[in-house]
Amino acid sequence: MTVAGETLGERLEQEKGAWVDRAVVRPLAEPLAKEGGLVALFGSLAPNGAILKRSAADPKLFEKEGRAVVFSSLDDLAARVDDPALAITADDFMVLQNAGPKSGYAMPEAGYLPIPAKLARAGVKDMVRISDARMSGTAYGTIVLHVSPEAAIGGALALVRNGDRITIDARKATATLHVPQAELAARRKAWRMPRRARLSGVLEKYARMVGPANRGAVTHSGGRK
């Protein structure tokens, strides 16, 4: 039941035969796009999933393999992204780690990684960017977000190193890290949870109690873990 005192079905039944502007409300047989605006990617880079906003991305980048250029945190990104000496090309994949729910940054709208200054000056408008952060719904770009498990708890994203090869495929809905299992196992054994600024109050409670992105990044009522 709706606030009008009738169900939506009853309301639509009364509107049968009414004029509809099909430039605005498209029939199911003639959709604006044949596929949805979002696609969930799964694979060795994102075992529990990641999100690509397909409607905002460059179709030429829907199926692409690239070399990872890794930023270990938002502070690292801010310090180096516009450095003229940064070794990066438009065909590389920018990878941001430790910006997820438990990172201490609380999964900010940082997934819209800026195009490095030297590439932007050369006319680059889009490139593949990957992180465990989120971004505004109005942002544009070929951006893979919400990678889960996140880097701060040792997800595959935490194990990515400069030079690794990554493939994203929007049609197959995959995100693949091309690193042998033995090498990943060695990296995981050597991995240590990153140090972060000391948190207190609500921020500390959030970082301790928040769940993963693939479950909505919501807090729970459990005790300290």
CORGI-V904036 format. One record per backbone hydrogen bond with DSSP energy under -1.0 kcal/mol. NH is the residue of the N-H (numbers start at 1). CO is the residue of the C=O. E is the energy in kcal/mol with one decimal. If there is no record, write none. Layout:
# CORGI-V904036
nh={NH;NH}
co={CO;CO}
e={E;E}
This chain:
# CORGI-V904036
nh={2;5;11;12;13;14;16;18;22;24;25;30;39;41;42;45;48;49;50;51;52;54;55;56;57;61;62;64;66;68;69;71;77;78;79;80;81;83;86;88;92;93;94;95;96;97;103;107;110;111;113;120;121;123;124;129;130;131;134;139;141;143;144;145;146;147;148;154;155;158;159;160;163;164;166;167;168;169;170;173;174;175;176;178;179;184;185;186;187;188;189;190;191;203;205;206;207;208;209;210;211;215;216;217}
co={6;2;7;8;9;10;13;15;20;21;21;27;52;50;173;175;148;46;41;145;39;52;37;53;54;58;59;168;166;164;93;95;73;74;75;76;77;80;83;86;89;67;128;69;130;71;100;100;108;134;111;116;117;120;119;142;94;144;108;136;56;141;129;51;133;131;49;151;150;155;156;157;68;161;66;176;64;174;62;169;169;42;167;165;177;180;181;182;183;184;185;186;187;200;201;202;203;204;205;206;218;212;213;212}
e={-2.0;-2.0;-2.0;-2.6;-2.1;-1.6;-1.0;-2.3;-1.1;-2.0;-2.7;-1.7;-2.0;-2.7;-2.0;-2.0;-2.3;-1.7;-1.2;-2.5;-2.4;-1.6;-1.9;-1.6;-1.1;-2.8;-1.4;-2.2;-2.7;-3.0;-2.7;-3.1;-2.3;-2.5;-1.9;-1.6;-2.6;-1.8;-2.3;-1.3;-1.5;-2.9;-2.3;-2.6;-3.0;-2.8;-1.4;-1.7;-2.5;-3.5;-2.4;-2.7;-2.5;-1.5;-2.4;-1.9;-2.9;-2.0;-2.1;-1.5;-2.2;-1.5;-3.3;-3.1;-2.5;-1.7;-2.0;-2.0;-2.3;-1.8;-1.5;-1.0;-2.7;-2.2;-2.5;-2.4;-2.5;-2.3;-2.4;-1.1;-2.0;-1.2;-3.0;-2.9;-1.8;-2.4;-2.6;-1.8;-2.4;-2.7;-2.0;-1.6;-1.2;-1.0;-2.2;-2.8;-2.4;-1.9;-2.1;-2.5;-2.2;-1.4;-2.1;-2.5}
